[in-house]
């Protein structure tokens, strides 16, 4: 008897759910009227009811609409929270990766604001830099909100898609957003997502751009890091594509690679890995050790490259800086 009542109650609760279109329209009006917090709570509570009733499509519609309207009105924290709930719903509903869902994720990603933080103090900033400080704080919120959303989406795509590393397209999105929007660019994070992506040409463009604004000595390190990260994944093709594309872009800009021992090492390393030449690989490491010691992670990457290309066992497999680098 109690089970029958429970089933009838469940069916009634499903029937009692409002039409998602009406909910979306009503809450959108609330946001437009400036009632951001109240609308946020209702987006969350209403979508939760649909999720409980296993009406995942309706819940996704409500959460996507809420994300887009909150972001449109500059409410990045609210929009970011709903964006993560959108991905959580994909996981709860065990929805498989598809182009249709990817397009919805991309639409949310494109709605996150992109406002460049100025790299100098101009007339718009007071003597104590208060406005600049506020701009940097806002940029951090944007970067963290969008990054949290895309990381969640990558984890979902890894679990319910075909790539164990997650969607390559999502990795490229995250790399681009971190590079363009973070007030303090972490090139290791940027590169780690680009190498799990599928667009070496875009990665090359970013590195060429970075060369034009970085401190002396950072340019060759960033280039070498990108190449070595590709190689540590066993991806010699894209490592070569990255260097070839950078060469073309630099030539078009009447520029060239930094003339350093580290870049020379990379140029020697790539053809070496195309053949069974472990003794030469080891000799190169010894000869250019001073250069590769400039970044603590380079030796770990080279150990992993030796394992991938020459079956040389790592002493501490997937430990240390290398494992941290590719965490999502």
ROGULUM-19054 format. One line per 8 residues: number of its first residue (from 1); for each residue x, y negated, z negated of N, C-alpha, C. Coordinates in Angstrom, 3 decimals. Last residue first. Example, Ala and Ser with C-alpha at 12.3 -4.5 7.8 and 13.67 -1.06 7.14 Angstrom:
BEGIN
2) 12.850 2.250 -7.080 13.670 1.060 -7.140 12.900 -0.030 -7.870; 13.190 5.690 -7.800 12.300 4.500 -7.800 13.200 3.300 -7.800
END
This chain:
BEGIN
328) 43.442 -17.509 14.293 42.374 -18.390 14.755 41.803 -19.141 13.537; 46.986 -17.063 14.549 45.736 -16.925 13.799 44.705 -17.896 14.352; 49.418 -17.365 15.706 48.325 -16.914 16.568 47.051 -16.588 15.781; 51.160 -18.180 13.692 51.010 -19.002 14.883 49.763 -18.637 15.696; 51.393 -16.196 11.820 50.631 -17.401 11.486 50.266 -18.193 12.731; 53.086 -14.413 13.125 51.702 -14.010 12.875 50.836 -15.208 12.538; 55.454 -15.989 13.169 54.842 -15.506 14.403 53.371 -15.146 14.192; 56.256 -16.433 10.552 55.734 -17.545 11.332 55.003 -17.081 12.584
320) 55.477 -13.205 9.095 56.116 -14.505 9.096 55.439 -15.516 9.994; 54.980 -10.309 11.193 55.015 -11.006 9.919 55.618 -12.390 10.110; 55.036 -8.458 13.307 53.895 -9.371 13.136 53.835 -10.020 11.760; 57.411 -6.299 11.865 56.390 -6.515 12.904 55.279 -7.446 12.460; 60.388 -6.736 11.138 59.176 -7.051 10.373 58.039 -7.347 11.343; 62.059 -5.815 13.170 62.302 -5.386 11.796 61.077 -5.612 10.917; 60.848 -4.535 16.292 60.984 -5.654 15.359 61.203 -5.115 13.957; 62.494 -2.497 18.641 61.625 -2.560 17.460 61.913 -3.791 16.612
312) 62.401 -3.052 21.982 63.295 -3.169 20.826 62.427 -3.399 19.589; 61.241 -2.907 24.536 60.898 -1.908 23.509 61.875 -1.884 22.340; 61.591 -4.957 26.261 62.664 -3.955 26.195 62.437 -2.898 25.119; 59.351 -6.595 26.193 59.983 -6.337 27.484 61.017 -5.211 27.447; 58.402 -6.636 23.514 57.470 -6.523 24.633 58.159 -6.054 25.913; 60.727 -6.919 21.957 59.844 -5.768 21.753 58.936 -5.541 22.955; 61.689 -9.326 22.912 62.530 -8.126 23.046 61.689 -6.858 22.878; 59.574 -10.940 22.066 59.834 -10.783 23.503 60.696 -9.541 23.755
304) 59.937 -10.812 19.322 58.715 -10.238 19.897 58.866 -10.024 21.408; 62.350 -12.169 19.125 62.259 -10.781 18.649 61.043 -10.088 19.263; 61.521 -14.650 20.074 62.480 -13.872 20.866 62.520 -12.411 20.426; 59.863 -15.434 17.962 59.304 -15.262 19.294 60.230 -14.414 20.168; 61.781 -15.593 15.940 60.704 -14.606 15.829 60.051 -14.357 17.187; 63.316 -17.700 16.934 63.939 -16.386 16.759 62.886 -15.289 16.631; 61.431 -19.835 16.906 61.985 -19.335 18.169 62.597 -17.946 18.020; 60.676 -20.828 14.470 59.834 -19.774 15.052 60.445 -19.161 16.308
296) 62.437 -22.890 13.774 62.484 -21.613 13.037 61.699 -20.486 13.708; 64.228 -24.581 16.174 62.855 -24.340 15.709 62.846 -22.967 15.043; 66.946 -24.459 16.575 66.336 -25.766 16.280 64.905 -25.633 15.771; 67.981 -22.116 17.443 67.835 -22.265 15.983 67.163 -23.587 15.607; 68.406 -22.412 20.095 67.167 -21.735 19.691 66.950 -21.770 18.177; 70.951 -23.670 20.063 69.768 -24.359 20.591 68.473 -23.729 20.094; 72.552 -21.704 18.937 72.512 -23.041 18.325 71.274 -23.805 18.779; 72.261 -19.594 20.759 71.671 -19.503 19.419 71.574 -20.864 18.730
288) 73.128 -19.105 23.295 72.308 -20.298 23.080 71.667 -20.329 21.692; 74.583 -16.711 23.085 75.221 -17.900 23.656 74.463 -19.178 23.297; 72.715 -14.896 22.062 73.920 -15.224 21.288 74.534 -16.542 21.770; 70.832 -14.807 24.096 70.430 -15.190 22.735 71.638 -15.627 21.917; 72.414 -13.854 26.207 71.819 -15.186 26.278 71.418 -15.680 24.884; 72.942 -11.271 25.264 74.041 -12.221 25.458 73.527 -13.661 25.504; 70.401 -10.137 25.367 71.076 -10.271 24.073 72.227 -11.274 24.159; 69.981 -10.194 28.137 69.055 -10.877 27.242 69.733 -11.144 25.888
280) 72.011 -8.475 28.945 72.074 -9.883 29.340 71.152 -10.720 28.451; 71.062 -6.051 27.808 72.374 -6.609 27.412 72.513 -8.089 27.773; 68.536 -5.752 29.198 68.574 -6.101 27.773 69.945 -6.619 27.337; 67.342 -5.690 31.819 68.659 -6.283 31.547 68.757 -6.704 30.085; 65.406 -4.925 34.142 65.838 -4.170 32.949 67.259 -4.609 32.598; 63.856 -8.038 35.132 64.548 -6.776 35.384 64.997 -6.146 34.073; 62.689 -10.334 34.355 62.092 -9.673 35.513 62.782 -8.353 35.831; 64.140 -11.534 32.410 63.052 -10.662 31.970 62.359 -9.948 33.132
272) 65.849 -13.167 33.884 66.403 -12.021 33.168 65.317 -11.019 32.805; 64.259 -15.279 34.760 64.648 -14.236 35.728 65.237 -12.994 35.050; 63.946 -16.533 32.069 62.819 -16.071 32.887 63.233 -15.029 33.940; 66.476 -17.338 31.042 65.714 -16.259 30.415 64.658 -15.678 31.355; 67.394 -19.538 32.417 68.116 -18.275 32.567 67.273 -17.092 32.080; 65.514 -21.415 31.568 65.667 -21.170 33.006 66.443 -19.882 33.280; 65.969 -21.393 28.813 64.668 -20.957 29.340 64.789 -20.600 30.822; 68.576 -22.484 28.770 68.317 -21.133 28.242 67.015 -20.572 28.819
264) 68.045 -25.038 29.686 68.897 -24.154 30.477 68.700 -22.703 30.058; 66.599 -26.011 27.543 65.916 -25.831 28.823 66.732 -24.921 29.740; 68.718 -26.023 25.673 67.513 -25.243 25.406 66.734 -24.989 26.698; 70.609 -27.819 26.664 70.956 -26.387 26.629 69.706 -25.526 26.415; 68.981 -30.245 28.794 69.500 -29.777 27.520 69.819 -28.285 27.611; 67.579 -32.436 30.382 68.827 -31.732 30.693 69.503 -31.331 29.386; 64.084 -32.143 30.800 65.200 -32.609 29.970 66.459 -31.780 30.272; 63.021 -32.128 34.250 63.102 -31.509 32.938 64.225 -32.153 32.117
256) 62.192 -35.337 35.768 62.780 -33.993 35.779 62.714 -33.427 34.362; 60.539 -37.637 38.042 61.176 -37.285 36.779 61.705 -35.860 36.883; 58.686 -38.635 39.864 60.106 -39.020 39.961 60.844 -38.775 38.650; 56.281 -37.427 39.736 56.440 -38.617 38.891 57.877 -39.141 38.904; 56.660 -35.213 41.265 55.726 -36.223 41.753 55.849 -37.534 40.987; 58.331 -33.806 39.515 58.873 -34.293 40.794 57.987 -35.386 41.365; 56.523 -33.141 37.530 57.628 -34.036 37.199 58.243 -34.628 38.471; 54.897 -31.369 38.969 54.331 -32.597 38.420 55.416 -33.617 38.073
248) 56.726 -29.332 39.617 56.020 -30.065 40.661 55.495 -31.404 40.148; 57.523 -28.465 37.058 58.524 -28.949 38.013 57.866 -29.797 39.095; 55.105 -27.554 36.026 55.756 -28.717 35.423 56.779 -29.321 36.375; 54.753 -25.338 37.690 53.794 -26.440 37.750 54.380 -27.701 37.136; 56.917 -23.739 36.901 56.790 -24.171 38.299 55.863 -25.378 38.417; 56.358 -23.306 34.174 57.581 -24.007 34.566 57.480 -24.536 36.002; 53.879 -21.939 34.413 54.001 -23.158 33.614 55.214 -23.964 34.047; 54.553 -19.695 35.914 53.624 -20.679 36.462 53.728 -22.010 35.725
240) 56.164 -18.342 34.062 56.751 -18.867 35.298 55.864 -19.932 35.928; 54.182 -17.774 32.204 55.378 -18.500 31.772 56.070 -19.121 32.981; 52.424 -16.256 33.690 52.018 -17.609 33.326 53.174 -18.434 32.780; 54.084 -13.895 34.022 53.498 -14.618 35.156 53.166 -16.067 34.783; 54.685 -12.882 31.539 55.761 -13.490 32.307 55.209 -14.332 33.452; 53.380 -12.156 28.835 52.817 -12.836 30.005 53.908 -13.605 30.748; 53.770 -11.079 26.367 54.056 -10.231 27.523 53.628 -10.847 28.836; 53.560 -12.835 24.391 52.330 -12.109 24.693 52.529 -11.154 25.882
232) 55.997 -13.999 24.523 55.752 -13.154 23.345 54.455 -12.364 23.489; 55.659 -15.590 26.776 56.473 -14.377 26.882 56.242 -13.442 25.698; 54.124 -17.696 25.720 53.610 -16.858 26.810 54.351 -15.520 26.844; 56.043 -18.638 23.880 54.759 -18.107 23.407 54.110 -17.230 24.476; 58.069 -19.537 25.552 58.340 -18.397 24.678 57.054 -17.791 24.114; 56.746 -21.729 26.784 57.236 -20.599 27.586 57.429 -19.364 26.710; 56.221 -23.375 24.515 55.148 -22.886 25.376 55.561 -21.667 26.177; 58.832 -23.855 23.553 57.841 -23.174 22.708 56.721 -22.583 23.554
224) 59.973 -25.298 25.653 60.497 -23.969 25.313 59.491 -23.179 24.485; 58.409 -27.642 25.458 58.422 -26.838 26.687 58.871 -25.414 26.384; 59.052 -28.552 22.878 57.662 -28.246 23.220 57.584 -27.356 24.465; 61.814 -28.962 23.147 61.315 -27.999 22.162 59.888 -27.581 22.494; 61.979 -31.002 25.000 62.462 -29.677 25.379 61.988 -28.593 24.419; 60.691 -33.072 23.410 60.193 -32.646 24.716 60.663 -31.244 25.091; 61.955 -33.824 21.116 60.732 -33.039 20.974 60.269 -32.452 22.306; 64.110 -35.395 21.758 64.387 -34.063 21.218 63.154 -33.204 21.031
216) 62.545 -38.468 20.969 63.660 -37.763 21.618 63.920 -36.411 20.941; 58.960 -38.192 20.579 60.265 -38.646 20.126 61.362 -37.880 20.868; 56.582 -38.584 23.340 57.138 -37.941 22.141 58.469 -38.574 21.753; 55.518 -39.532 25.688 55.224 -40.279 24.464 55.829 -39.671 23.198; 56.100 -37.990 27.897 56.122 -39.437 28.053 55.891 -40.211 26.781; 55.716 -35.385 27.142 57.085 -35.837 27.379 57.179 -37.351 27.454; 52.945 -35.215 27.219 53.632 -35.258 25.918 55.059 -35.768 26.068; 52.522 -34.979 29.976 52.007 -36.147 29.253 52.731 -36.315 27.924
208) 53.668 -32.477 30.316 54.235 -33.630 31.022 53.781 -34.923 30.354; 51.894 -30.973 28.752 53.305 -31.069 28.366 53.992 -32.247 29.056; 49.512 -31.280 30.220 49.585 -31.754 28.840 51.044 -31.919 28.403; 50.211 -30.033 32.593 49.854 -31.457 32.597 49.958 -32.049 31.197; 50.556 -27.402 31.680 51.689 -28.144 32.237 51.416 -29.648 32.223; 47.919 -26.794 31.004 48.951 -26.780 29.961 50.154 -27.588 30.429; 46.813 -26.817 33.537 46.369 -27.817 32.565 47.368 -27.925 31.418; 48.167 -24.586 34.562 48.297 -25.893 35.216 47.894 -27.010 34.260
200) 47.367 -22.412 33.010 48.741 -22.913 32.874 48.941 -24.289 33.501; 44.703 -21.385 31.870 44.941 -22.556 32.712 46.356 -23.116 32.499; 43.569 -19.675 30.046 43.718 -19.207 31.427 44.022 -20.356 32.381; 44.766 -19.052 26.685 43.811 -19.542 27.658 44.114 -19.007 29.044; 46.755 -18.527 25.053 45.666 -17.533 25.045 44.541 -17.950 25.983; 48.251 -20.752 25.453 48.808 -19.492 25.954 47.799 -18.354 25.859; 46.648 -22.746 24.213 46.833 -22.755 25.666 47.335 -21.401 26.173; 46.968 -22.053 21.520 45.666 -21.860 22.165 45.792 -21.889 23.687
192) 49.617 -22.625 21.075 49.144 -21.273 20.750 47.778 -21.004 21.362; 49.798 -25.343 21.711 50.403 -24.350 22.600 49.859 -22.953 22.343; 48.438 -26.469 19.491 48.002 -26.731 20.862 48.513 -25.636 21.797; 50.052 -25.587 17.369 48.658 -25.153 17.482 48.154 -25.324 18.902; 52.415 -26.947 18.050 52.434 -25.490 17.906 51.019 -24.932 18.033; 51.734 -29.618 18.011 52.000 -29.005 19.304 52.077 -27.484 19.221; 49.547 -31.407 16.481 50.317 -30.221 16.130 50.551 -29.432 17.419; 49.224 -34.842 16.200 49.189 -33.708 17.118 50.115 -32.593 16.658
184) 47.264 -36.626 14.351 48.613 -36.063 14.196 48.662 -34.773 15.005; 44.741 -37.173 15.241 45.648 -38.304 15.022 47.092 -37.860 14.818; 43.320 -35.290 17.871 43.910 -35.256 16.534 44.866 -36.431 16.349; 42.572 -35.554 20.592 41.798 -36.223 19.550 42.413 -36.212 18.158; 44.176 -34.159 22.405 43.702 -35.500 22.761 43.087 -36.256 21.595; 44.843 -31.714 21.149 45.887 -32.589 21.698 45.399 -34.014 21.879; 42.367 -30.668 20.391 43.387 -30.918 19.365 44.412 -31.912 19.886; 41.186 -30.441 22.942 40.606 -31.339 21.941 41.625 -31.664 20.853
176) 42.821 -28.577 24.281 42.636 -29.929 24.809 42.140 -30.885 23.736; 42.492 -26.307 22.644 43.826 -26.897 22.842 43.710 -28.341 23.320; 39.748 -25.836 22.973 40.278 -26.186 21.654 41.647 -26.838 21.774; 39.627 -25.221 25.737 38.852 -26.334 25.170 39.451 -26.794 23.843; 41.241 -22.927 25.774 41.673 -24.128 26.499 40.933 -25.355 25.970; 39.647 -21.180 24.276 40.985 -21.527 23.790 41.492 -22.803 24.464; 37.470 -20.947 25.972 37.290 -21.601 24.670 38.633 -21.997 24.070; 38.620 -19.522 28.077 38.102 -20.870 28.321 37.917 -21.640 27.008
168) 39.196 -17.030 26.909 40.294 -17.922 27.330 39.825 -19.357 27.536; 37.492 -15.780 24.110 37.339 -16.373 25.437 38.510 -17.284 25.792; 39.575 -13.457 22.243 38.517 -14.447 22.397 38.538 -15.046 23.790; 41.365 -11.458 22.214 41.841 -12.752 21.724 40.750 -13.820 21.755; 40.025 -9.425 23.436 40.298 -9.275 22.005 40.818 -10.566 21.394; 37.404 -9.952 25.643 38.807 -10.277 25.348 39.049 -10.211 23.843; 34.700 -9.515 25.887 35.593 -8.499 26.447 37.065 -8.747 26.134; 32.655 -10.225 22.957 33.052 -10.373 24.351 34.022 -9.294 24.772
160) 32.228 -10.162 20.277 31.114 -9.767 21.142 31.403 -9.960 22.628; 34.648 -10.898 19.078 33.882 -9.768 18.541 32.838 -9.249 19.526; 35.498 -13.062 20.548 36.417 -11.936 20.374 35.660 -10.689 19.919; 33.354 -14.777 20.297 33.642 -14.239 21.628 34.615 -13.059 21.554; 33.555 -15.400 17.529 32.367 -14.712 18.054 32.688 -14.057 19.395; 36.025 -16.730 17.561 35.878 -15.492 16.785 34.669 -14.691 17.256; 35.304 -18.918 19.164 36.350 -17.991 19.623 36.243 -16.668 18.877; 33.430 -20.171 17.516 33.006 -19.648 18.816 34.024 -18.652 19.372
152) 35.086 -20.934 15.402 33.990 -19.991 15.143 33.529 -19.345 16.444; 36.666 -22.747 16.824 37.282 -21.558 16.220 36.240 -20.494 15.920; 34.756 -24.670 17.483 35.372 -23.885 18.548 36.073 -22.640 18.002; 34.056 -25.653 14.869 33.045 -25.103 15.778 33.694 -24.194 16.822; 36.517 -26.590 13.965 35.809 -25.552 13.210 34.771 -24.861 14.092; 37.030 -28.582 15.897 37.913 -27.416 15.782 37.229 -26.272 15.042; 35.030 -30.456 15.350 35.030 -29.772 16.641 35.892 -28.511 16.585; 35.826 -31.180 12.714 34.480 -30.686 13.002 34.449 -29.893 14.299
144) 38.470 -32.075 13.003 38.190 -30.931 12.133 36.824 -30.324 12.446; 38.114 -34.248 14.756 38.971 -33.129 15.136 38.663 -31.889 14.308; 36.411 -35.942 13.260 36.020 -35.436 14.577 36.804 -34.180 14.940; 38.027 -36.411 11.004 36.718 -35.776 10.845 36.260 -35.171 12.168; 40.187 -37.722 12.213 40.405 -36.451 11.523 39.092 -35.691 11.357; 38.940 -40.030 13.116 39.506 -39.102 14.093 39.743 -37.733 13.459; 38.337 -41.269 10.702 37.237 -40.825 11.567 37.730 -39.816 12.601; 40.954 -41.840 9.865 40.101 -40.963 9.057 38.954 -40.410 9.885
136) 41.721 -43.628 11.879 42.440 -42.360 11.728 41.607 -41.368 10.928; 39.964 -45.730 11.379 39.930 -45.058 12.682 40.609 -43.694 12.600; 40.782 -46.514 8.841 39.430 -45.990 9.031 39.330 -45.215 10.342; 43.325 -47.452 9.470 43.171 -46.342 8.530 41.802 -45.691 8.677; 42.629 -49.588 11.098 43.381 -48.475 11.669 43.243 -47.246 10.781; 41.420 -51.227 9.223 40.621 -50.682 10.320 41.325 -49.516 10.994; 43.587 -51.828 7.529 42.413 -51.119 7.018 41.606 -50.480 8.137; 46.070 -53.100 7.877 45.765 -51.898 8.647 44.548 -51.140 8.171
128) 46.733 -55.475 6.817 46.953 -54.312 5.962 46.549 -53.010 6.658; 46.027 -57.295 8.807 47.428 -57.155 8.422 47.690 -55.899 7.609; 43.582 -55.725 11.003 44.045 -56.714 10.043 45.453 -56.365 9.576; 43.190 -55.314 14.482 43.496 -54.711 13.196 44.077 -55.753 12.242; 42.948 -56.435 16.929 41.716 -55.935 16.321 41.943 -55.358 14.926; 45.425 -57.016 17.904 44.680 -58.107 17.280 43.433 -57.629 16.552; 47.058 -53.885 17.082 46.800 -55.032 17.921 46.013 -56.088 17.174; 49.304 -51.472 16.326 48.391 -52.425 15.702 48.250 -53.645 16.604
120) 49.270 -48.394 18.162 49.919 -49.617 17.713 48.867 -50.528 17.093; 47.864 -46.317 19.121 49.198 -46.002 18.607 49.960 -47.258 18.167; 44.414 -45.794 18.442 45.499 -46.610 18.988 46.833 -46.283 18.333; 42.709 -42.854 19.110 43.259 -43.663 18.026 44.425 -44.462 18.574; 40.045 -42.481 21.343 41.493 -42.476 21.163 41.886 -43.383 20.003; 37.377 -40.533 20.970 37.767 -41.926 20.775 39.251 -41.942 20.444; 34.916 -38.595 21.824 36.350 -38.693 22.085 36.732 -40.164 22.038; 32.364 -36.647 20.214 32.939 -37.921 20.683 34.442 -37.841 20.862
112) 30.873 -33.757 21.559 31.699 -34.319 20.493 32.389 -35.579 21.000; 29.730 -32.810 23.862 28.996 -33.857 23.134 29.808 -34.456 21.995; 31.250 -30.733 24.751 31.339 -31.992 25.500 30.620 -33.134 24.806; 30.377 -28.745 22.959 31.765 -29.235 22.918 31.882 -30.599 23.596; 27.788 -28.321 23.932 27.989 -28.853 22.576 29.386 -29.462 22.457; 28.434 -27.286 26.432 27.613 -28.496 26.343 27.757 -29.137 24.973; 29.790 -24.967 25.713 30.514 -26.048 26.401 29.746 -27.361 26.316; 27.684 -23.495 24.642 28.803 -23.881 23.778 29.576 -25.042 24.404
104) 26.213 -23.139 26.953 25.613 -23.859 25.832 26.695 -24.342 24.867; 27.989 -21.629 28.486 27.579 -22.955 28.971 26.948 -23.786 27.853; 28.057 -19.287 26.953 29.266 -20.109 27.074 28.916 -21.516 27.537; 25.504 -18.332 27.456 25.821 -18.807 26.104 27.067 -19.681 26.134; 25.858 -17.745 30.204 24.786 -18.633 29.762 25.080 -19.192 28.380; 27.908 -15.910 30.260 28.146 -17.222 30.850 27.094 -18.222 30.392; 28.182 -14.215 27.076 27.673 -14.333 28.445 27.970 -15.730 28.946; 28.627 -11.971 24.415 29.172 -13.090 25.183 28.600 -13.065 26.593
96) 25.676 -10.816 22.696 26.895 -10.587 23.464 27.322 -11.853 24.204; 24.560 -11.291 19.443 24.360 -11.634 20.845 25.685 -11.554 21.603; 23.888 -10.733 16.786 24.750 -9.822 17.543 24.568 -10.026 19.047; 22.642 -12.508 15.159 21.810 -11.836 16.150 22.564 -10.841 17.006; 24.917 -13.380 13.783 23.838 -12.701 13.057 22.955 -11.913 14.014; 26.291 -14.632 15.909 26.878 -13.473 15.235 25.802 -12.674 14.508; 24.577 -16.690 16.571 24.998 -15.748 17.612 25.536 -14.462 16.983; 24.569 -17.990 14.115 23.344 -17.337 14.575 23.639 -16.354 15.704
88) 27.111 -19.083 14.069 26.752 -18.086 13.056 25.508 -17.306 13.470; 26.797 -20.969 16.123 27.654 -19.800 16.353 27.347 -18.699 15.334; 25.034 -22.715 14.785 24.675 -22.170 16.102 25.483 -20.899 16.371; 26.591 -23.471 12.630 25.412 -22.634 12.382 24.905 -22.007 13.688; 28.375 -25.120 13.989 28.885 -23.881 13.389 27.725 -22.934 13.084; 26.557 -27.153 14.671 27.261 -26.421 15.731 27.807 -25.098 15.203; 25.836 -28.165 12.205 24.823 -27.447 12.983 25.463 -26.641 14.117; 28.314 -29.366 11.540 27.739 -28.328 10.679 26.706 -27.498 11.449
80) 28.605 -31.267 13.564 29.564 -30.175 13.446 29.028 -29.030 12.609; 26.487 -32.992 12.981 26.512 -32.263 14.243 27.451 -31.069 14.193; 27.347 -33.956 10.482 26.072 -33.236 10.609 26.063 -32.400 11.883; 29.771 -35.173 11.258 29.765 -34.137 10.230 28.496 -33.295 10.320; 28.916 -37.048 13.206 29.824 -35.954 13.568 29.796 -34.831 12.540; 26.712 -38.887 14.256 26.754 -38.130 13.004 27.593 -36.865 13.209; 26.227 -40.365 16.551 27.475 -40.584 15.827 27.611 -39.837 14.523; 24.064 -39.657 18.009 23.898 -40.804 17.108 25.117 -40.983 16.185
72) 24.973 -37.409 19.284 24.621 -38.576 20.098 24.504 -39.835 19.251; 25.121 -35.648 17.140 26.362 -36.144 17.737 26.098 -37.394 18.582; 22.363 -35.213 16.760 23.167 -35.801 15.678 24.470 -36.369 16.237; 21.673 -34.075 19.209 21.075 -35.356 18.834 21.851 -36.018 17.698; 23.217 -31.703 19.258 23.377 -32.714 20.307 22.830 -34.071 19.885; 22.306 -30.315 16.953 23.719 -30.657 17.139 23.877 -31.816 18.111; 19.579 -29.992 17.542 20.002 -30.779 16.389 21.449 -31.226 16.497; 19.726 -28.319 19.801 19.111 -29.640 19.908 19.567 -30.540 18.768
64) 20.930 -26.075 18.598 21.614 -26.792 19.679 21.051 -28.198 19.836; 18.947 -25.395 16.723 20.285 -25.775 16.269 21.056 -26.516 17.357; 16.759 -24.773 18.382 16.642 -25.822 17.357 18.023 -26.315 16.943; 17.798 -22.681 19.929 17.291 -23.894 20.577 17.238 -25.060 19.591; 18.371 -20.798 17.951 19.466 -21.386 18.731 19.025 -22.671 19.415; 15.784 -20.152 17.124 16.721 -20.751 16.172 17.871 -21.438 16.900; 14.809 -18.965 19.452 14.201 -20.199 18.963 15.124 -20.926 17.990; 16.504 -16.719 19.553 16.463 -17.658 20.670 15.903 -19.007 20.228
56) 15.933 -15.294 17.201 17.229 -15.948 17.356 17.224 -16.979 18.479; 13.939 -14.345 15.207 13.665 -15.111 16.426 14.896 -15.971 16.730; 14.022 -13.045 12.808 14.763 -12.474 13.927 14.377 -13.115 15.267; 13.081 -14.326 10.636 12.071 -13.631 11.447 12.682 -12.981 12.688; 15.452 -15.526 9.871 14.881 -14.492 9.007 13.843 -13.666 9.764; 15.582 -17.411 11.941 16.595 -16.356 11.854 16.083 -15.206 10.995; 13.439 -19.070 11.309 13.426 -18.326 12.567 14.423 -17.173 12.536; 14.410 -20.060 8.878 13.154 -19.300 8.915 13.062 -18.481 10.195
48) 16.678 -21.466 9.705 16.838 -20.297 8.825 15.582 -19.436 8.818; 15.550 -23.581 11.087 16.270 -22.564 11.862 16.464 -21.302 11.025; 14.509 -24.959 8.837 13.615 -24.432 9.868 14.296 -23.344 10.689; 16.825 -25.651 7.377 15.795 -24.810 6.768 14.874 -24.191 7.816; 18.313 -27.205 9.259 18.881 -26.016 8.630 17.796 -25.083 8.088; 16.575 -29.260 9.929 17.164 -28.431 10.986 17.659 -27.111 10.385; 16.194 -30.293 7.373 15.080 -29.627 8.038 15.548 -28.787 9.224; 18.642 -31.441 6.823 18.141 -30.383 5.943 17.013 -29.611 6.607
40) 18.721 -33.348 8.909 19.722 -32.281 8.827 19.221 -31.122 7.978; 16.666 -35.095 8.263 16.544 -34.270 9.469 17.514 -33.094 9.415; 17.834 -36.241 5.984 16.566 -35.510 5.872 16.369 -34.589 7.069; 20.101 -37.473 7.144 20.251 -36.428 6.132 18.980 -35.592 6.024; 19.039 -39.346 9.062 19.977 -38.286 9.438 20.006 -37.133 8.429; 17.001 -41.261 9.948 16.859 -40.344 8.801 17.729 -39.104 9.021; 17.003 -42.888 12.179 18.052 -43.093 11.175 17.953 -42.198 9.954; 15.300 -42.354 14.215 14.877 -43.372 13.255 15.870 -43.595 12.133
32) 16.557 -40.256 15.443 16.521 -41.539 16.160 16.116 -42.680 15.242; 15.914 -38.308 13.548 17.308 -38.726 13.724 17.361 -40.085 14.406; 13.146 -38.137 13.979 13.669 -38.496 12.658 15.103 -38.997 12.758; 13.041 -37.279 16.597 12.513 -38.608 16.270 13.023 -39.081 14.915; 14.035 -34.717 16.255 14.762 -35.665 17.095 14.331 -37.095 16.821; 12.006 -33.579 14.784 13.284 -33.837 14.116 14.151 -34.792 14.936; 9.985 -33.464 16.767 9.773 -34.174 15.496 11.100 -34.534 14.836; 11.123 -31.922 18.826 10.669 -33.287 19.088 10.547 -34.091 17.798
24) 11.636 -29.513 17.473 12.730 -30.243 18.123 12.339 -31.704 18.364; 9.036 -28.768 16.726 10.058 -29.020 15.710 11.188 -29.871 16.286; 7.882 -28.379 19.223 7.345 -29.420 18.349 8.355 -29.789 17.267; 9.430 -26.243 20.143 9.407 -27.491 20.896 8.906 -28.643 20.027; 8.888 -24.140 18.369 10.209 -24.794 18.329 10.223 -26.130 19.056; 5.890 -24.128 16.525 6.483 -24.022 17.852 7.824 -24.767 17.859; 6.302 -22.833 13.152 5.873 -23.851 14.118 6.508 -23.604 15.481; 5.261 -19.745 11.830 6.371 -20.569 12.284 5.881 -21.594 13.303
16) 3.190 -18.045 11.296 3.143 -19.367 10.680 4.267 -20.284 11.144; 3.870 -15.659 12.464 2.836 -16.445 13.110 2.796 -17.874 12.577; 5.764 -14.854 10.592 6.188 -15.104 11.964 5.164 -15.972 12.691; 4.187 -14.514 8.375 5.224 -15.542 8.323 5.734 -15.872 9.723; 2.600 -12.386 9.219 1.967 -13.676 9.011 3.007 -14.786 9.025; 4.480 -10.332 9.270 3.838 -10.731 10.530 3.206 -12.107 10.408; 5.047 -10.240 6.538 6.112 -10.572 7.484 5.533 -11.046 8.810; 2.589 -9.478 5.512 3.162 -10.761 5.114 4.233 -11.215 6.071
8) 2.335 -6.953 6.626 1.374 -7.974 7.020 1.896 -9.369 6.678; 4.457 -5.725 5.310 4.508 -5.845 6.764 3.554 -6.928 7.245; 3.537 -5.868 2.674 4.799 -6.525 3.030 4.891 -6.748 4.532; 1.276 -4.305 2.806 1.133 -5.726 2.492 2.369 -6.505 2.904; 2.515 -1.850 3.310 1.583 -2.408 4.285 1.392 -3.898 4.069; 3.925 -1.510 0.967 4.671 -1.629 2.219 3.793 -2.255 3.295; 1.882 -1.251 -0.871 2.751 -2.421 -0.979 3.527 -2.637 0.302; 0.830 1.206 0.000 0.000 0.000 0.000 0.864 -1.256 0.000
END
